[in-house]
């Protein structure tokens, strides 16, 4: 489900749009729940890096992503 939302959001809004980043951040925990912890960690690291770049290191969404990823 998230893959389709992310694909559509990326196409319409762009890969680094805050709404796309939110969908990407929501997908990662589900991937971890399914047992692919390495992929979940990789996705969250990408979201953290993108949020730092787009929103800045002190933005609440960046800090939230960092807390989810342990970074």
C-alpha positions as CSV (number, residue, x, y, z in Angstrom):
1,X,0.0,0.0,0.0
2,X,2.7,2.5,1.0
3,X,4.7,1.7,-2.2
4,X,1.8,3.0,-4.4
5,X,1.3,6.1,-2.3
6,X,5.0,6.9,-2.4
7,X,5.1,6.3,-6.1
8,X,2.1,8.6,-6.7
9,X,3.4,11.3,-4.3
10,X,6.8,11.2,-5.8
11,X,5.3,11.6,-9.3
12,X,3.0,14.4,-8.3
13,X,4.9,16.3,-5.6
14,X,8.5,15.2,-5.9
15,X,10.8,12.8,-4.1
16,X,11.8,15.2,-1.3
17,X,8.4,16.9,-0.8
18,X,7.5,16.8,2.9
19,X,4.3,14.7,2.2
20,X,6.4,12.2,0.3
21,X,8.9,12.1,3.0
22,X,6.1,11.4,5.5
23,X,4.8,8.5,3.5
24,X,8.4,7.1,3.2
25,X,8.8,7.5,7.0
26,X,5.5,5.7,7.6
27,X,6.5,2.8,5.4
28,X,9.8,2.0,7.2
29,X,8.3,0.7,10.5
30,X,6.0,-1.6,8.6
31,X,8.9,-3.1,6.7
32,X,10.7,-3.6,10.0
33,X,7.6,-5.3,11.4
34,X,7.6,-7.7,8.5
35,X,11.2,-8.7,9.6
36,X,13.4,-6.7,7.2
37,X,15.0,-4.6,9.8
38,X,18.0,-3.7,7.7
39,X,15.8,-2.3,4.9
40,X,13.7,-0.4,7.5
41,X,16.8,1.2,8.9
42,X,18.1,2.1,5.5
43,X,14.8,3.8,4.5
44,X,14.7,5.8,7.8
45,X,18.3,6.9,7.2
46,X,17.3,8.1,3.8
47,X,14.3,10.0,5.2
48,X,16.5,11.6,7.9
49,X,19.0,12.8,5.4
50,X,16.3,14.1,3.1
51,X,14.5,15.9,6.0
52,X,17.8,17.5,7.1
53,X,18.4,18.7,3.6
54,X,14.8,19.9,2.9
55,X,13.6,21.0,6.4
56,X,16.8,21.6,8.4
57,X,18.3,19.7,11.3
58,X,16.0,21.2,14.0
59,X,12.7,20.9,12.3
60,X,10.2,18.8,14.3
61,X,9.7,16.3,11.4
62,X,13.5,15.9,11.1
63,X,13.8,15.3,14.9
64,X,10.9,12.8,14.8
65,X,12.6,10.8,11.9
66,X,15.9,10.9,13.8
67,X,14.2,9.5,16.9
68,X,12.6,6.6,14.9
69,X,16.0,5.8,13.3
70,X,18.2,6.1,16.3
71,X,20.3,8.7,14.6
